[in-house]
Amino acid sequence: MKDSKLSMSQHFTLTDTTISGLVVLERKPIKDNRGLFERMFCKDELSKVLQGKSIVQVNHTHTKKVGALRGMHFQYPPHAELKFVSCLKGEVFDVAVDLRQSSSTFLRWHAELLSADNFKTFVIPEGFAHGFQTLTEDCEMYYFHTAAYSTESEGALNALDPRLNITWPKSITEQSERDQAHPMLGDDFDGVAL
């Protein structure tokens, strides 16, 4: 990851990744002998990232076993979404794949380790597929979305597609039947038009 700080505030630091538009938000907890307090989200402080959008849905996942794989999911316009992904228990290998039509990094992926200990949030813009693999047991993830889920706009990639060539860090122990059934990309896939 290139070391480019986008903005800093009392509660957050945003850092560029090697893929344009894909950023990592580092939360700054306030700690004392009782524990900690941290701001998970602030519309005002994150207005540059939100670009006029609002959070409309919050989702939570709990994944029990090490090596479990979820993804790679996205939504087509008009329900394409920006999402803030955080791990509040355990540790995951979190991946975003650039699906934006005509992007110079089309089909390139970037991964971040998200954990309860590192206070990172992966900010994944519209036009990216997202998935993760658990590195510990009992991982809990929170997602803040700028669009509500829409069945009609749902899209997915097969996380094991050789064309993506994602280097998952562990042997895959579990994957839903639905995620396993997602087709491999054909040569005719030209991405998501935003």
C-alpha positions as CSV (number, residue, x, y, z in Angstrom):
1,M,0.0,0.0,0.0
2,K,1.3,3.4,-0.8
3,D,1.6,5.7,2.2
4,S,-0.7,8.5,1.2
5,K,-2.7,10.1,4.0
6,L,-5.9,11.6,2.6
7,S,-7.3,13.2,5.7
8,M,-6.8,13.2,9.4
9,S,-9.2,14.2,12.2
10,Q,-9.5,13.6,15.9
11,H,-11.2,10.3,15.3
12,F,-10.0,9.0,11.9
13,T,-7.1,8.8,9.4
14,L,-7.7,7.8,5.8
15,T,-5.0,6.2,3.8
16,D,-4.9,5.5,0.0
17,T,-4.4,2.0,-1.3
18,T,-2.8,1.2,-4.7
19,I,-6.3,1.2,-6.3
20,S,-7.8,4.6,-6.9
21,G,-10.9,5.3,-4.7
22,L,-10.2,2.3,-2.3
23,V,-9.1,3.6,1.1
24,V,-8.4,2.4,4.6
25,L,-9.9,4.3,7.5
26,E,-8.0,3.9,10.8
27,R,-10.2,4.6,13.8
28,K,-8.4,6.3,16.7
29,P,-9.8,4.9,20.0
30,I,-9.5,6.8,23.2
31,K,-8.2,4.3,25.8
32,D,-8.0,4.4,29.6
33,N,-8.0,2.0,32.5
34,R,-11.7,1.1,31.9
35,G,-11.2,0.2,28.3
36,L,-11.8,2.3,25.2
37,F,-14.2,4.5,23.3
38,E,-14.1,4.8,19.5
39,R,-16.1,6.6,16.9
40,M,-17.1,4.1,14.2
41,F,-18.6,6.6,11.8
42,C,-19.2,10.4,11.5
43,K,-20.9,11.9,8.5
44,D,-19.2,15.2,8.9
45,E,-15.7,13.9,9.3
46,L,-16.1,11.5,6.5
47,S,-17.9,13.7,4.0
48,K,-15.1,13.6,1.5
49,V,-15.4,9.8,1.3
50,L,-19.2,9.8,1.3
51,Q,-19.4,12.4,-1.6
52,G,-22.9,13.5,-0.7
53,K,-24.2,10.0,0.1
54,S,-25.7,8.8,3.4
55,I,-25.5,5.5,5.3
56,V,-28.9,3.8,4.8
57,Q,-28.2,0.3,6.0
58,V,-26.0,-1.5,8.6
59,N,-25.4,-5.2,8.5
60,H,-23.6,-7.6,10.8
61,T,-22.1,-11.1,10.1
62,H,-20.8,-13.7,12.5
63,T,-18.6,-16.4,11.0
64,K,-17.7,-19.3,13.3
65,K,-14.8,-21.2,11.8
66,V,-11.2,-20.3,10.7
67,G,-10.8,-20.4,6.9
68,A,-14.4,-19.7,6.1
69,L,-14.9,-17.7,2.9
70,R,-17.7,-15.2,2.1
71,G,-18.0,-13.4,-1.2
72,M,-17.4,-11.9,-3.7
73,H,-20.5,-9.7,-3.7
74,F,-21.5,-6.4,-5.3
75,Q,-24.5,-4.5,-6.5
76,Y,-25.1,-3.0,-10.0
77,P,-26.5,0.5,-10.4
78,P,-28.9,2.0,-9.5
79,H,-28.2,0.2,-6.1
80,A,-24.4,0.3,-6.3
81,E,-23.1,1.0,-2.9
82,L,-20.2,2.5,-1.0
83,K,-19.5,0.4,2.1
84,F,-17.5,0.7,5.3
85,V,-16.4,-2.7,6.5
86,S,-15.0,-3.3,10.0
87,C,-14.1,-6.4,12.0
88,L,-15.0,-6.0,15.7
89,K,-14.1,-9.6,16.8
90,G,-11.4,-11.8,15.4
91,E,-9.3,-11.2,12.3
92,V,-10.2,-11.4,8.6
93,F,-8.4,-11.1,5.2
94,D,-10.7,-8.6,3.5
95,V,-10.6,-8.3,-0.3
96,A,-12.0,-5.8,-2.8
97,V,-11.9,-6.3,-6.5
98,D,-12.1,-3.4,-9.0
99,L,-15.0,-4.0,-11.4
100,R,-15.3,-0.5,-12.7
101,Q,-15.6,-0.3,-16.5
102,S,-12.6,1.2,-18.2
103,S,-10.6,1.4,-14.9
104,S,-6.9,1.1,-15.2
105,T,-7.0,-1.4,-12.4
106,F,-10.0,-3.4,-13.7
107,L,-10.1,-6.9,-12.1
108,R,-7.2,-6.1,-9.8
109,W,-7.7,-6.9,-6.1
110,H,-6.5,-5.4,-2.9
111,A,-6.6,-7.0,0.6
112,E,-6.4,-5.6,4.1
113,L,-6.2,-7.4,7.4
114,L,-9.1,-6.2,9.5
115,S,-9.2,-7.1,13.2
116,A,-10.6,-6.2,16.6
117,D,-7.1,-5.0,17.5
118,N,-6.0,-2.8,14.5
119,F,-9.1,-0.5,14.4
120,K,-9.2,-0.5,10.6
121,T,-12.2,0.0,8.3
122,F,-12.0,-0.9,4.7
123,V,-13.8,1.8,2.6
124,I,-15.0,0.1,-0.6
125,P,-16.6,2.3,-3.2
126,E,-19.2,1.6,-5.8
127,G,-18.1,-0.7,-8.6
128,F,-16.1,-3.1,-6.4
129,A,-16.8,-6.7,-5.4
130,H,-16.1,-7.6,-1.7
131,G,-15.4,-10.8,0.2
132,F,-13.3,-12.1,3.1
133,Q,-11.7,-15.1,4.7
134,T,-11.6,-15.6,8.5
135,L,-8.2,-16.0,10.1
136,T,-9.6,-16.7,13.6
137,E,-12.7,-18.3,15.0
138,D,-15.8,-16.3,15.7
139,C,-15.3,-13.3,13.5
140,E,-17.8,-10.5,13.7
141,M,-18.1,-7.9,10.9
142,Y,-20.1,-4.7,10.6
143,Y,-20.9,-3.1,7.3
144,F,-22.3,0.5,6.8
145,H,-23.9,0.8,3.3
146,T,-25.0,3.8,1.2
147,A,-27.6,1.8,-0.6
148,A,-30.1,-0.8,0.6
149,Y,-29.7,-4.4,-0.6
150,S,-31.6,-5.1,-3.8
151,T,-32.1,-8.6,-5.1
152,E,-32.5,-7.3,-8.7
153,S,-29.2,-5.5,-8.5
154,E,-27.2,-8.2,-6.9
155,G,-24.0,-9.4,-8.6
156,A,-21.3,-11.8,-7.5
157,L,-17.9,-13.3,-8.6
158,N,-16.6,-16.7,-7.8
159,A,-13.9,-16.1,-5.1
160,L,-11.8,-18.9,-6.6
161,D,-11.9,-17.6,-10.2
162,P,-8.4,-18.0,-11.7
163,R,-8.9,-14.8,-13.7
164,L,-9.0,-12.9,-10.3
165,N,-6.2,-15.0,-8.8
166,I,-6.9,-14.0,-5.3
167,T,-4.3,-15.4,-2.9
168,W,-6.4,-16.6,0.0
169,P,-4.1,-17.0,3.0
170,K,-5.7,-20.2,4.4
171,S,-7.2,-23.4,3.1
172,I,-10.9,-22.8,2.6
173,T,-12.9,-24.7,5.3
174,E,-16.3,-23.4,4.5
175,Q,-18.1,-21.6,1.7
176,S,-21.9,-21.3,1.1
177,E,-23.4,-23.4,-1.7
178,R,-24.6,-20.1,-3.2
179,D,-21.0,-18.6,-3.2
180,Q,-19.6,-21.8,-4.7
181,A,-22.1,-21.7,-7.5
182,H,-21.2,-18.2,-8.7
183,P,-19.8,-18.6,-12.3
184,M,-16.3,-17.9,-13.4
185,L,-15.8,-14.7,-15.4
186,G,-16.2,-15.0,-19.1
187,D,-14.2,-13.0,-21.7
188,D,-17.3,-10.9,-22.3
189,F,-17.4,-9.5,-18.7
190,D,-16.6,-5.8,-19.2
191,G,-17.3,-4.6,-15.7
192,V,-19.8,-2.3,-13.9
193,A,-20.8,1.0,-15.6
194,L,-21.3,3.6,-12.9
